[in-house]
Amino acid sequence: MLTKNRLNKIKNVVKSRQQGVVVLEDIYDPHNAAAVLRTADAFGYQKVYFIFQNQKKFNPRKIGKVTSASANKWLDFEIFDSTEKCFKKLKKQGYIITSTILDKKAKIIFKARFTSPKIALVFGNEHSGLSDEAIKLSDNHIYIPMQGFVQSLNLSVTAAICMYEMFRQRQKSPKKFLLSVMEQKKLIKAWTQK
């Protein structure tokens, strides 16, 4: 039974959901993906796209209840069998595709601007990073500067830093990045039926 307190909690969370998509390309470890989902929920991202072009497909709804803290229950997923199909849909929907890469020619994350409402943040495989295709088809490339001996961070840490930076910039911006009223109503209806 849906209590008044529960309904109010749902409405408050929906009001803070923001536009944007988190994209995970060829992630092989479901636990890493689950940690990314937990962060996506925490910072108000609603949509997560999975690309399984070279890795074994898994169901994001059924992964890591402990790792994700059941965040997967509250997020919307779409699964693609190719990077090209995913990016084609994102571009058709008007998204700016921003990919994380290990290249100092890319823009340092803290100098990148995340003030467009339709940004897709793309993260690659734990070992090999993003595919050449994803890098080529992206609109922007960002990287997190390292100060120590290691070259990169764990996938979930990288995703958390990027999502937080986008969230932080949006909090300071006068523009509105929240879901439309219609999208909010649709989400409230879906969540009250869970």
N, C-alpha and C positions, 0 to 999 in steps of 0.2 A: 504494500500500500504506500502511496506517495504522500508523505506528510508535508505540511506547509513549510517547515524548515528545510526539508529536502528540495522542494520546489524553488524556494528562495535561493538556495545554494546553487542549483542548476542555472537559474536566471542570472545570478551574479557572475558565474564562470562564463556563460555564453556572452555576456556583455563585454568581457575582456578578450574574447577570441579575436585574433587579428588575421588579416589577409596574408597570403603567402603560402608557399609550399616548400616542404623539406623533401629532398629527393635523395634516395640511397641507391647507388648503382653497384650491383653485384656484391653485396655484403654476404659473406659466407657464414659468419657467426651470429645466429639469432639473438644471443645475449647482448652483443654489441648493439644490434638494432633495437632491442628492447630498452637499453639505456638511453638511446637517442630519442625513443618515443616518450620516455619519462620526461626528458628535458623539453621536448616539443610541447607537451601538455603544460608543463610548468610555466613556460613563457608565452602560452596562448596561441600556439600554432595548431590549426585544426587538420590540415591536409598533409599527408605523407604519401609520396609516390615511391614505389619499389620497382627497380629494374632488375630482372633476372635474365640476363643475356648469356652469361658464361658460368654462373654459379647455380647450385641446386636451389630451386624455389622452396620457400617456406611461407606459411600463413601468418601474417603479422598479428592476426587476432588471437592466435594460440601460442604466442611466444612469451617466455619469461614473465609470468605474473609477479614474481618477486623482484626481478630486475626492473621491470617497467612500473611497478607499483600499481598494476592494472590500468595504466594510462592507455593501453591499446583498446580498452573498452570504450573510451571517449573520443577517439580520433577517427578520421575518415581516411581510408586507404584506397589506393588504386595501384594495380600491378601491371607492369608492362614486360613484354618478352624481348624488347630491344630499346636501346638508348634513342635511336632515331625516332621511334614511335612516341616515346615519352616526350622528347624535346619538341617534336612537331606539335603535339597537343598543347604543351606549355606555350609555345609561340603563338599558336592559334588563339589561345585564351588571353594573350597579351602580356605574358610574363617575361621579365628580364631574367635570364638564366645566369646565375652567378656561381661559379665553381671554385672549389678549393683545390689548389695545386701546390706542389713543392717547387716553386720557381721564383726567384727573387725579381724576375721581370714582371711578375704579377703585382697587383696593388696590395700594399700592406693593409690588412683588415681594418685597422684603426683609421686609415685614410680613405677607405671606401665609403661611398654614400649609400645608405639603405633607406632613402626617403621616398622611394616609389612604392605604392601600395601593392603592386604585383611583382614580387621578387620570388624566384625559386632558388633556394640554397641547395647546391648539389655536393654530395660527399661520396667518395669512392671507396673501393675495396681496401680492406685492412692492410694488405701487403703491397699491392701494386698501384693503389690510388685510382684515379679516374682513367677511363679508357681514352685513347687518342681521339676517338670519335666524340666523346663528351666534351673534351677540351676544345676541340675544333668548333663544335656547334654552340658553345657557350658565348654569351654576350660579354661577360666580365670574368676575370680571374683574380682571386684573392689568395693571400697566404698569411699565416701567423708567424711572425718573426721569432726565431729561437735564439736564446742567449747562452745556452749551454752547449754540451757536446752532442746531444741528440738532434736528429734532423727533423723529427716529426713527433706528433702526439698521437695517443690512442684515438680511434674514430669517435668515440662518444665524447671525449674531452674536446676534440676539435669542433665537433658539432655544437657542443654546449657553448664554447667561446663565441662561435659565429652567430648562433641564435641569440645569445645574450647581447652581443654588440648591435645586432639589428634591432632588438627589443629596446635597448638603451637609447639608440638614436631616435627611434620612433617616439619614445616617451618625451623626448625633448623637442620634438617637432610640432609645429602648430597644425600640420596636416592630420587627418584622421585615417587610421589604418584598420579600423575595426570592420567586422562583417556587416553587411547591409542589414537593415531591419528585417527584410524578407528571409535572409540567410539565418538570422538569429531565431526567428520564429520557427523555421524548419528544424533547426538544431534543438530547440527546446522541446518541440513535439517528439522528435526522435529519442531524446534522452529521457523524457518522462515515461516512455514506453519500455525502458530497459529494466 
